[in-house]
Amino acid sequence: MDTLSRLIDLARPQASLDLRCLLSGAFDIDHGREEAGIAPFHLVLDGACVVETADGAQRALHAGDFMLFPRGAAHRVRDVQRSAATAPVTQGHDGMLPLRRNDGHDGAHVPADLDLLCGRFVYSPGSSALLLNALPDPFHVSLGGMETLDSLQTVIALMRSEAERRQAGALAIVTALSNALLAMALRVHGEQNASASGVLALLADARLGASVQGMLSAPERAWTIAELGELAAMSRATYARHFNERAGMTVMDFLTQIRMTIACDLLRRTQRSAAEIGEAVGYQSEAAFGKAFQQSVGMPPGRYRRRPQENDGAEN
């Protein structure tokens, strides 16, 4: 499994679609802050809008744009003119999803200025920290006019087609495509922002990515910076400096995050003891593992395991 796929697998974000918006003229839709573990997203199927965040920053979204709020930040969806007066918004259903519109029509066949899918990814804060918590909030991938992103645009076109036709199984298809969209958007963002720091920029670096794969594949190993540098074909000093620049943290801090992410996943999905899990991620004693876990996740392993976890099944 490639590194990005492994990180997504560990985060286990569960996609769900909340509603479809067909809006015209003046509109101003408020989205309150979500609780921990819920990351709302918007996908513009057609038209344009402006998303305004709590700090007053405004970002224009156009057809094909994807915006995710990894930490559930409050925001508003507004028309491009930022009009003061807005038309009344009505709630209905388009045969696939709840439908919000403001033009007085009950059906979905009347053209609108904005066709917007709104949904969310539900995830466990502990095991998702390495990936989702490291993303900018909001996380915005713009696809307009980018010919190199044919596959991503194909996914969006298929989502739009399924939303329009609303045939049997359409909701299941669009929900599954939402997961694919997230993976592709993460990959594209890393490739487009390789000069920035962060996990995605780190993965986009072919040489450093090899060392990250090594950490993920063998978290129990007592890795040294020199050994990881060899995987990246760099000297110890060059590797440490280059890694810090790309990741925005030291090699050992990143390794600790990987270990804690995997430990969270094992606590959620298996019945293995804390001592066994600690050993599996590189700790020689349960006490050492418990201390590191407490510092990283903010609670002991046992308490984390007892927390209600949605959509998780245990395995031996």
N, C-alpha and C positions, 0 to 999 in steps of 0.2 A: 504494500500500500504506500502510495506517495505521501510526502510529509503533510501537505495541505489536507488531503483526504483523511489522514490519521487525526489531525487536529480537529477537523469537523466531526469525525466519529466520536472523539472524546467529549466534545462540547454537546453533541446530540441535540441540536436545536430542532424542536418540533414545530413545523410550519402550520399555521391555520389562517384562513381568510375570513375577515370580519364582514366586509361589505364592499360594494362597488358604488362609486360616486359619479354621477352624470350631472355636471354643474355648468351653468351658463350665466353670463353677465357678472353681477357682483356677488361674491360669496366670501365668507370668513368662517371657517370651521375650526373650532378649538379642540385640541387633543391634550388632555391632562397628563400629568406625569404618571407613568406606570410603576407598579411595584417591582422589586428586584426579581430578576429572572424572566422578565417580559421585554422583548425588543420589538416595538412596532415598526412596520415598514410601509412604504408607498411605492407603487409602480405606476408610472404614467403610461397608459395604453395609447392615448391620443390627446392632443391639445397641449395646454401649458398652464402652469400655476406658479405661485411663489410660496415657499415654506419659510415661515418666520419663527425663529427660536426664541427662547425665553430671554436671551440677552439682547434681542432686537435685531440680530443678524438675519439677513434675507437671502435666500438662494432660489434662483429660477430653475424650475424643472420643466422639461419638454418631453415629447413622446420618446419612450424608451429609457427614461431616467429612472434609476432605482435609488431610494433613500431609506436607510435603516438607522434607528436610534438604539444602539446597543445597550445603553443604560437607561432606556425608557424616558428620555427627557421630554418635557412638555413642549408643545409647538402648535402652530396654527397653519392651516392651508388656506391661502387667499388667492383671489383673482389677480391677474398680472397688473391691473391698474391700481391695486390696493384701495378699492373703492370704500367709501365710508358707509354707504347704504347697501344693504343686502336684501335679496328676496327671501321669502319664507322657505325653509327647507322641509321637505316632506319625506317620510319613510315608507318604503314599499318593499317589493320583492321582484327580482327579474327572472325568477324561475331557477336560479342557481344560488344567488346570494341576496342578502338584504340590500336594498337599493336606496340610496340617498340622492335626491335631486331637488332642484329649486326652480324649475320652469313650469310647474303646474301639470306636467304630463305624468300619467301613471305607467306607461309602457317604456321600454328601453330603446324604441326604434327612432325616436326623434334625435337628430344630431345635437351634441352638446359641445361647449367650448372646452370641457375637460372630461376625460374618461379616466378614472383613477381607481386602481385596486388598492385596498387597504387591508393589511393583515398583521400578523405578529409571529415571532418566533419565541417559543417558550423553552427555557433552558435552565440547567442547574448552575447557580453562580459559581460553585467551587470548580467543577470540571471544565467550565467554559472560560475561566479567567485568562488562560494563556492566549486564547484567540479573540473572543468577543470583547473582553474588557480592554484589550490593547488597541481596539479600533477607535478612530476619531468618532465623536458624537456631535452631529450626525455623520454617518458614513454614506457618501454620495458617489455614485458611479454614473457618469454621463456618457451616453452612447450615440448621441446625435451625430450623424455624418461620419462615423468611424468605420471605414470599410473593412478594417482588420478584425472586426468583432462580429463576423457573420454568424457564427454559431450562437452567440449571446442574443443577437437580434432575432435569430430564428426562434429561440425559446420564447422571447417576448411576443413575437408574432403569433406563435401557437397559443400562448396564453390568451391573447386578445381574441383569436378565432374561437377558442373554446368558450370564452366568456360571452361572445356575441351569439353563438349558435345554441348554447345551453342544452346540448343533447345529453342523453343518459351517460353518467360517469364524468360529466364535465367538471364538477367540483373536485373530484378525486384527482383528475388529471392536472388541473390548475394548481392544486395544493402540492402535488408531487413536483411540478415544475418550479414552484416557489423554492423548494430545497435546492434544485439544480441551479436556479438563478442566483441564490446566495453563494454557492460554491464558485460559479463562474465570475460573479462580481468581485469576490475576494481575490481570485486569481488575477483578474484584469487590473484591479487597484494596485496589487503588488507590483505588477509589471510596469504600470504607468508611473509609479512613485518609488522606483527602486533607489533613488537618491535620498529619500527620506529615511527616518529611523522607525523601527517597529517590526513586529513579527512578520508581516507580509513582505516588507522590503527585505528582511533577512532571508525569507524563503526564495525570493526572486533572485538572490545572489547564488549562482550555481556552486561556487566553491564553498561558501559558508553553509549552504543548504545540505551538503554532504555530511557535515559535522552534526547538524541538527537531526538528520535522519539517524545518525549513530546514537545520539542521546535517546531518541524515541524508541529505537530498536532494543537498546540495552540500558535501561535506566538504572539497573542494579549494579552496573559496572562502576568501579572507582575511577572515573575518568579524570585525567589530568589535562591541563590546557595544552601541554605538548602533544599528547596523544590525539586530541581533537584537532590541533593544528595540522598534524600529519594527514588527517582525513581531508582537510581543506588544502593540502599541498602548500602550507605556509609555515614559516618559522613561528616559534611560540610567541614572540613579541609582536610580530606582524599580525598573527591571527587574533591575539587578544585585543589589539588596537582596532583592527578592522571589524571584529565582531561587535565591540562596544559601540562603534560608530553606526553600524547598521541596526543593531537590536535596541540601542538606547539603554542597555544594562550590561553588566559584566557577564562573562561566560558562566561563572558559577552561580550567579543569581538566576540566569536563564535555566540552567540545569536543575536548580531547585524548583523552579516553577513547573518544569516538565514533570519532575518526580511527583509533585503535589497534585498536578492535574491527573496523572495516571492513578495515583492513590485514591483520589476522589471517585474516579470512574470505577475502580475495583471495589470500593466501599459501597457504591450504589448497586453494582450489578452482580456481586458475588457474595458468598457467605464466608469467605476466608477471614481469618482472624486479623486483628490489627498488626500483630507481630509478623504474620506471614506477608501481609501487604507491605509493611515497612521493609522487610527483607527484599521483597520483589522490586522495590524502588531504591535500593541502595543503602538502607540503614541497618546497622548490625544489632541494634537493640530496639525493643518496643518503646522504651523511654525516650531514646533519641528521636525516633520517628514521631512520637506523640508531641514532643516539644517543637519540632520543625513544623508539623502540621498545624499546631495551635498558632504559631507565629505567622504562618502563611495564610491559613483559611479563617482564623479567628475563633475556632472552637476545636475541642478534642475530636479525634476520629470517631469515637463512639457516638457522640452527640450528632455529628454530621450524618452518620449512618441512620440514626433514628428519625431524622427529619423527613417529613412527608415528601415523597418524590413521585411526580406524575410521569406516566408513560414508561416506567422502568420495570423490568422483570429481573428477578434474581436468578443467578445460575451458580452451580457448584464448581 
